Amino acid sequence: MVKLEATLKFTYAEKYPDEAPLCQLFPQENLEDNDIPDIQKLLQEQVEENLGMIMIFTLVLAIQDKLNEIVDQINTRREEEKKQKEKEAEEAEKQCFHGTPVTIENFLNWKAKFDAELLEIK
């Protein structure tokens, strides 16, 4: 199970909630750099939608949902990687049991070598 952590810091504006609070995101654990702009964009969208209303709780819930979505994506990706490794291991194991197909020609060649080895032993 993946654990994501981020700290949100809100600074109220003088005219809050009619004016947007200052929102800062501090990634703590397992949050990749490419996820941060998406989270900041979501924060900005939520702020714009909720101007004029008390919004901090709404913003926190939106970020929690986004972090859960990111965790689900990471878990899905890890599960797919695990399945791919298992499939590759299975294919490698199959290759170990896959030998040379027997044809009349290669059987006769083997038989000739085998008979020659038997004659040497006697």
Helices and strands as residue ranges (DSSP letters): E 5-11, E 22-29, G 33-35, H 36-49, H 56-97, H 104-121
